[in-house]
Amino acid sequence: MTTKALRGRLLRFVGDPAELGAAARRYDEDGAILIRNGRVVAAGDARLVLDGFSGDIVDHRPHLLIPGFVDAHLHAPQTQVIASYGADLIEWLQKYTFVEEQKHAHPAHAAACATFLFDELLRNGTTTGCVYSAVYLASAEAVFAEADRRNMRMIVGKTMMDRNAPAALTDTPKSGYDQSKSLIARWHGRGRQSFAITPRFAITSTPEQLEAAGALAREHPDCYVQTHLDENHREIEWVKALFPDSEDYAHVYERHGLLGPCSLLGHCIHLTERERARLAAANAVAVFCPTSNLFLGSGSYQLARSRETSHPFRTALATDVGGGTSYSMLVTMREAYKALMMHGERLPADQAFYLATLGGARALGLQDKIGSLAEGAEADVVALDSRATPAMAHRAETVRDLDEELFLLMTLGDDRAVAATYVMGERLHARGA
């Protein structure tokens, strides 16, 4: 039996600050997390948690201890696509992404990129992610294997595409179904791994393939579904031309059984009122990807609209690497702040940190496992240093309270602010090591 304790300034959320205000969070100026066999035994005031404890204590004071970050949308084959110039989403896909993803047919290349990806995620404090692999079985296997080796909680899908992509980068309705089925049998529920049924988006899947994806969703209701929705005006017009019998983009997925409580829909920038109502009725999740939305000029997600009482739906936050331009959820928070400011909406720091921790866990239905540091939860923890750079340290001299410190971290922070990352209680990243 392995027992240890982490000590530091401890922050975690018990609810949504947009609903509960300051009551949504728990903060201990001198806090501790007691961990046994990878799970939280207790978290709170250090005097109480450590009373009578004589084991190993890792002291991170004065750093802030929070639950590991949750990144709800990223692409494993795009680690060498990030920072590629493109006029818009469609050009960017055709000119760079589809070219690069074909390299992931080779197991050694797929494995090397998966290793790099998880190194970066840990360096940035991300311990859970929803990952698109390439269309190839080898690509998905590489991502699953690397996540499993590190014991990270990951949701991974083999991308399904059978049209409007290079021939070498397509599957068929049958092969996409069969390969996904084999990956579900091999990986879903193994350790901390889960499978996501992953038609890339409606443009690259025929109705036959979407029907096959829907069949998988019906046969495996505990699997996730991940795809893209309403990211770009040109994309939306193309979907209308390909599916003239559908009322709108969301209806394409709905009619094929792909819209439900386990559906993670990337972007959702240009939703119609009908689509908002259907997402709410299905209890689906919109995934806010601010850095890629800004980089590709796609538009800006409206977080406040997702909370409207007429049809509220859940939102998760994500980097969308490699359309997104950073692996850091801190950077993603600040870009979310800027994107929302463009249409007069504010994103307080506690709301941003909630979205990246417990809010992300709730969106994935994993709040009983991650995101809270509650008793019995998996001990994924990040230690954050709000004085990590000279500019941060200089600004920190005038920080008056926790809210200002959190805003400093999300405005100036990046991977340098991550002092350590723990997965199931084991330190897998230490800054400078």
Secondary structure, DSSP 8 states (H G I E B T S, - for coil): --EEEEEEEEEEESS-HHHHGGGGEEEEEEEEEEEETTEEEEEEEHHHHTTT--SEEEEEEEEEEEE-EEEEEEEGGGTTTSS---SSHHHHIIIIIHHHHGGGGSHHHHHHHHHHHHHHHHHTTEEEEEEE--SSHHHHHHHHHHHHHHT-EEEEE-EE--SSS-GGG---HHHHHHHHHHHHHHHTTSTTEEEEEEE--GGGS-HHHHHHHHHHHHH-TTSEEEEEES--HHHHHHHHHH-TTSSSHHHHHHHTT--STTEEEEE--S--HHHHHHHHHHT-EEEE-HHHHHHTT-----TGGGG-TTS--EEEE---BTTBS-S-HHHHHHHHHHHHHTTT----HHHHHHHHTHHHHHHTT-TTTSSS--TTSB--EEEE-TTSSHHHHHHHTT--SHHHHHHHHHHH-SGGGEEEEEETTEEEEETT-
